[in-house]
């Protein structure tokens, strides 16, 4: 009986955390002066000398906290390694500087100025992915619920938006979770949970390569399938300096390790119409390492090294955390 009750409680907790939650609630707002703290964290809380996570070496990281009700829920980010912009799944943006000692400064809170719906409901701004053109400052945001992609200028004003034809049938709450702008100007978008219609491909996710701006209906597309690690869903993606793709995959588990994550590397050259693309696993974030709802990924370079940034979505719940972690990629 006790075992059955524990299992029931575990299932109820997972249902509360699951990404299928409809989000039909008023959107929180940032008000007042922005306040945020950053506290250093070890990647292995039980052994601070343990810094090797597969092909990654942990450099350092922080737990971000703020009393603001709208703070948290970070689903994507972009950074140059010094200035950070974390985008939440409610359309809120937290920007700050962070130096090599992980001290933060110049903290600002903001929100997307426009998007699907009125913005009154949280589901109107279910922003799950974003990508930026560093040359122009333009950025693109992928929204679940509507499967739209919006383009904004450097000042955050909307310029264009579209539900691409290749994404029209994607699940409302399992849509454009991962998006990357490639160095050559194209985009790749991977759905979180939408499977190909062929029942033999149920372990895969629908994905699309845009050979230009995804908000332009004239942009040619290539549809393919991504096979994540078994039991995992893709949650974000970035391009490595050599053109390969780094994909973050997240899994919801039974307690005590509610969330685990896996990083894989994909050869972008394998993407063709109708292809099935699968990555090579390079790291797993699971006990004894920090494990949370990791959803945001970014890649920078520092003194010739490739730096991997990973952030977590705390779902604005007390039992989850907003981590921002920094790693050096050791694999080739």
C-alpha positions as CSV (number, residue, x, y, z in Angstrom):
1,X,0.0,0.0,0.0
2,X,2.8,2.4,0.9
3,X,4.6,1.6,-2.4
4,X,1.4,2.2,-4.3
5,X,0.9,5.6,-2.6
6,X,4.4,6.7,-3.4
7,X,4.0,5.7,-7.0
8,X,0.7,7.7,-7.2
9,X,2.3,10.8,-5.7
10,X,5.2,10.5,-8.1
11,X,2.8,10.3,-11.1
12,X,0.8,13.3,-9.8
13,X,4.0,15.3,-9.4
14,X,5.2,14.5,-13.0
15,X,1.8,15.5,-14.3
16,X,2.2,18.9,-12.7
17,X,5.6,19.3,-14.3
18,X,4.9,17.8,-17.7
19,X,5.2,20.1,-20.7
20,X,1.7,19.2,-21.9
21,X,0.2,21.6,-19.3
22,X,-2.1,24.0,-21.2
23,X,-0.7,27.2,-19.7
24,X,-4.2,28.8,-19.5
25,X,-3.3,31.3,-16.8
26,X,-2.8,35.1,-16.7
27,X,0.7,36.0,-17.7
28,X,2.8,37.4,-14.8
29,X,4.4,40.8,-15.3
30,X,7.7,42.4,-14.3
31,X,7.1,45.4,-12.1
32,X,9.5,47.6,-10.1
33,X,13.3,47.6,-10.0
34,X,14.9,44.4,-11.4
35,X,16.5,42.3,-8.7
36,X,18.5,39.1,-9.3
37,X,21.1,37.2,-7.4
38,X,23.6,34.7,-8.8
39,X,25.1,32.1,-6.4
40,X,27.9,29.8,-7.5
41,X,27.1,26.1,-7.8
42,X,29.2,22.9,-8.2
43,X,28.3,20.5,-11.0
44,X,28.7,17.6,-8.5
45,X,27.5,18.9,-5.1
46,X,29.0,15.9,-3.4
47,X,32.4,16.2,-4.9
48,X,33.6,19.6,-6.0
49,X,36.7,18.1,-7.7
50,X,34.5,16.2,-10.1
51,X,34.2,18.5,-13.1
52,X,34.2,16.1,-16.1
53,X,30.8,15.3,-17.6
54,X,31.4,13.1,-20.6
55,X,33.1,15.2,-23.2
56,X,32.5,18.4,-21.2
57,X,34.6,20.1,-18.5
58,X,32.7,22.2,-16.1
59,X,34.1,25.7,-15.7
60,X,31.5,27.1,-13.3
61,X,27.9,28.1,-13.0
62,X,25.3,29.9,-11.0
63,X,21.8,29.6,-9.6
64,X,19.8,32.6,-10.5
65,X,17.0,33.9,-8.2
66,X,14.7,36.9,-8.1
67,X,11.6,37.8,-6.0
68,X,9.8,38.9,-9.2
69,X,6.8,36.5,-9.9
70,X,7.6,36.6,-13.7
71,X,11.2,35.5,-13.2
72,X,12.2,32.0,-14.4
73,X,10.8,29.6,-16.9
74,X,13.9,30.1,-19.1
75,X,13.5,28.1,-22.3
76,X,16.1,29.6,-24.6
77,X,18.9,32.1,-24.6
78,X,21.6,33.8,-26.6
79,X,24.9,35.2,-25.5
80,X,28.3,36.4,-26.7
81,X,29.8,34.9,-23.5
82,X,29.6,38.2,-21.6
83,X,26.1,39.6,-22.2
84,X,23.2,37.2,-21.7
85,X,19.5,37.3,-22.8
86,X,17.4,34.5,-21.2
87,X,13.9,34.1,-22.8
88,X,11.2,32.6,-20.7
89,X,8.2,30.5,-21.9
90,X,6.0,33.5,-21.0
91,X,7.7,36.0,-23.3
92,X,9.9,37.6,-20.7
93,X,13.5,38.5,-21.2
94,X,16.1,38.8,-18.5
95,X,19.4,40.4,-19.7
96,X,22.6,40.8,-17.7
97,X,26.4,40.8,-17.9
98,X,28.4,38.1,-16.3
99,X,32.2,38.2,-15.9
100,X,34.7,35.3,-15.7
101,X,34.2,35.2,-11.9
102,X,30.4,34.7,-12.5
103,X,29.5,38.1,-11.0
104,X,26.4,39.6,-12.7
105,X,25.7,43.2,-13.4
106,X,23.6,45.5,-15.6
107,X,20.5,43.4,-14.9
108,X,17.3,44.3,-16.9
109,X,13.9,42.8,-17.1
110,X,11.7,43.1,-20.1
111,X,9.2,41.3,-22.4
112,X,8.5,40.7,-26.0
113,X,6.6,43.6,-27.3
114,X,4.3,41.5,-29.5
115,X,3.5,37.9,-30.3
116,X,0.6,35.6,-30.9
117,X,-2.6,36.6,-29.1
118,X,-3.1,39.5,-26.8
119,X,-0.4,38.6,-24.3
120,X,-2.9,38.5,-21.5
121,X,-2.6,34.7,-21.1
122,X,0.7,32.9,-20.5
123,X,-0.2,30.7,-23.5
124,X,-0.2,33.7,-25.8
125,X,3.6,34.1,-25.3
126,X,4.7,30.5,-25.1
127,X,8.1,31.3,-26.5
128,X,10.1,28.1,-26.4
129,X,13.1,28.9,-28.8
130,X,15.0,31.8,-30.3
131,X,17.9,32.5,-32.6
132,X,19.8,35.7,-33.4
133,X,21.7,37.2,-36.3
134,X,24.7,38.8,-34.5
135,X,25.4,41.0,-37.5
136,X,22.1,42.8,-37.5
137,X,20.7,42.1,-34.0
138,X,17.6,40.7,-35.5
139,X,16.2,37.7,-33.6
140,X,13.6,35.0,-34.2
141,X,11.3,33.4,-31.6
142,X,9.4,30.1,-32.0
143,X,6.1,29.9,-30.2
144,X,4.2,26.8,-29.2
145,X,0.4,26.7,-29.1
146,X,0.4,28.5,-32.5
147,X,3.6,27.0,-34.1
148,X,4.5,30.5,-35.3
149,X,7.9,32.0,-35.8
150,X,8.2,35.8,-35.2
151,X,11.1,38.0,-36.4
152,X,12.0,41.1,-34.3
153,X,14.5,43.9,-35.0
154,X,17.4,44.9,-32.8
155,X,15.1,47.1,-30.8
156,X,12.6,44.3,-30.2
157,X,9.9,45.6,-32.6
158,X,8.2,42.8,-34.6
159,X,8.9,42.7,-38.3
160,X,7.3,39.5,-39.6
161,X,5.6,36.3,-38.5
162,X,4.4,33.1,-40.0
163,X,3.2,29.6,-39.3
164,X,5.4,27.8,-41.8
165,X,3.5,25.3,-43.9
166,X,5.9,22.5,-42.8
167,X,4.9,23.2,-39.1
168,X,1.1,23.7,-39.5
169,X,0.3,20.2,-38.2
170,X,2.7,20.2,-35.3
171,X,1.2,19.6,-31.9
172,X,0.1,22.8,-30.1
173,X,2.2,22.0,-27.0
174,X,5.0,20.1,-28.7
175,X,6.0,22.5,-31.5
176,X,9.2,24.6,-32.1
177,X,11.1,23.8,-29.0
178,X,14.5,23.9,-30.7
179,X,15.7,26.4,-33.2
180,X,19.0,27.5,-34.5
181,X,20.2,30.1,-37.0
182,X,23.1,28.6,-39.0
183,X,26.2,30.5,-40.0
184,X,25.1,30.5,-43.7
185,X,21.8,32.1,-42.8
186,X,19.5,29.1,-42.8
187,X,17.5,27.8,-39.8
188,X,16.7,24.4,-38.4
189,X,13.6,23.9,-36.2
190,X,12.9,20.6,-34.3
191,X,9.5,19.8,-32.7
192,X,9.5,18.8,-29.1
193,X,7.0,15.9,-29.3
194,X,5.4,15.9,-32.8
195,X,6.1,12.5,-34.5
196,X,6.1,11.7,-38.2
197,X,2.8,10.2,-39.4
198,X,4.5,6.9,-40.2
199,X,3.9,4.6,-37.2
200,X,7.3,3.0,-37.8
201,X,8.9,6.4,-36.9
202,X,7.1,7.0,-33.6
203,X,10.4,7.4,-31.8
204,X,11.4,10.4,-34.0
205,X,10.5,14.1,-34.1
206,X,9.5,16.1,-37.1
207,X,12.1,18.7,-38.1
208,X,12.6,21.2,-40.9
209,X,15.6,23.0,-42.5
210,X,14.7,26.5,-43.8
211,X,17.2,27.7,-46.4
212,X,16.6,31.3,-45.4
213,X,14.3,33.3,-43.2
214,X,11.5,31.1,-41.8
215,X,9.1,34.0,-41.6
216,X,9.3,34.4,-45.4
217,X,6.7,32.0,-47.1
218,X,8.9,31.8,-50.2
219,X,11.8,30.2,-48.2
220,X,12.6,26.7,-49.5
221,X,12.4,24.0,-46.8
222,X,13.7,20.5,-46.3
223,X,11.7,18.2,-44.0
224,X,13.5,15.4,-42.1
225,X,13.2,13.5,-38.8
226,X,15.3,13.6,-35.7
227,X,15.7,10.6,-33.5
228,X,16.5,11.7,-29.9
229,X,18.0,9.4,-27.3
230,X,15.4,6.9,-26.1
231,X,12.9,8.4,-23.7
232,X,14.1,12.0,-24.3
233,X,12.7,15.0,-26.1
234,X,14.7,17.7,-27.8
235,X,14.7,21.0,-25.9
236,X,17.2,23.3,-27.6
237,X,19.9,23.3,-30.3
238,X,23.0,25.3,-31.3
239,X,25.6,25.3,-34.0
240,X,29.2,24.4,-33.2
241,X,32.1,26.4,-34.9
242,X,32.7,23.5,-37.3
243,X,29.1,23.5,-38.5
244,X,27.9,20.4,-36.6
245,X,24.8,20.7,-34.5
246,X,24.7,20.4,-30.7
247,X,21.2,19.2,-29.5
248,X,20.1,19.3,-25.9
249,X,17.5,16.6,-24.9
250,X,15.5,16.5,-21.7
251,X,13.7,13.7,-20.0
252,X,11.1,13.7,-17.1
253,X,11.7,10.8,-14.7
254,X,10.2,9.4,-11.5
255,X,11.7,10.9,-8.3
256,X,14.2,11.5,-7.0
257,X,15.9,12.5,-10.3
258,X,12.9,14.3,-11.8
259,X,14.8,15.6,-14.8
260,X,17.9,14.4,-16.7
261,X,19.5,15.7,-19.9
262,X,21.6,14.4,-22.7
263,X,23.7,16.3,-25.2
264,X,24.3,14.9,-28.7
265,X,26.3,16.1,-31.7
266,X,24.7,15.8,-35.2
267,X,26.4,16.1,-38.6
268,X,24.5,18.8,-40.4
269,X,25.5,17.3,-43.7
270,X,23.2,14.3,-43.0
271,X,20.2,16.5,-43.3
272,X,18.3,15.7,-46.5
273,X,14.7,15.5,-47.5
274,X,13.1,12.6,-45.7
275,X,16.3,11.7,-43.9
276,X,16.4,10.3,-40.3
277,X,19.1,12.1,-38.3
278,X,20.6,10.8,-35.1
279,X,23.2,12.3,-32.8
280,X,26.3,11.0,-31.0
281,X,25.9,11.3,-27.3
282,X,28.7,13.3,-25.6
283,X,27.4,14.1,-22.1
284,X,24.6,13.2,-19.6
285,X,23.4,15.5,-16.8
286,X,22.1,13.0,-14.2
287,X,23.1,12.2,-10.6
288,X,25.6,12.8,-9.1
289,X,25.7,15.9,-11.3
290,X,23.2,18.7,-11.2
291,X,20.0,17.7,-12.9
292,X,17.1,20.0,-13.6
293,X,14.7,20.9,-16.4
294,X,17.5,22.0,-18.8
295,X,15.9,23.7,-21.9
296,X,18.3,26.4,-23.0
297,X,21.6,26.0,-25.0
298,X,24.2,28.4,-26.4
299,X,27.7,28.1,-27.9
300,X,30.5,30.7,-27.7
301,X,34.2,30.7,-28.2
302,X,36.8,31.7,-25.6
303,X,40.6,31.7,-26.1
304,X,40.3,29.1,-28.9
305,X,38.0,26.9,-26.8
306,X,34.4,26.0,-27.6
307,X,32.2,27.0,-24.7
308,X,28.8,25.4,-24.0
309,X,26.2,27.3,-21.9
310,X,23.1,25.4,-20.5
311,X,20.2,26.9,-18.6
312,X,17.2,25.4,-16.9
313,X,13.5,26.2,-16.8
314,X,12.3,26.2,-13.2
315,X,8.6,26.3,-14.3
316,X,8.4,28.9,-11.5
317,X,8.2,26.1,-9.0
318,X,10.0,26.0,-5.6
319,X,11.3,22.5,-6.2
320,X,13.1,23.5,-9.4
321,X,16.0,25.9,-10.0
322,X,17.2,28.4,-12.6
323,X,20.7,27.2,-13.3
324,X,23.1,28.8,-15.8
325,X,26.1,26.5,-16.4
326,X,29.4,26.9,-18.3
327,X,31.3,24.0,-19.9
328,X,34.3,23.6,-22.2
329,X,33.8,21.1,-25.0
330,X,36.7,18.6,-25.2
331,X,35.5,16.3,-27.9
332,X,36.4,16.6,-31.6
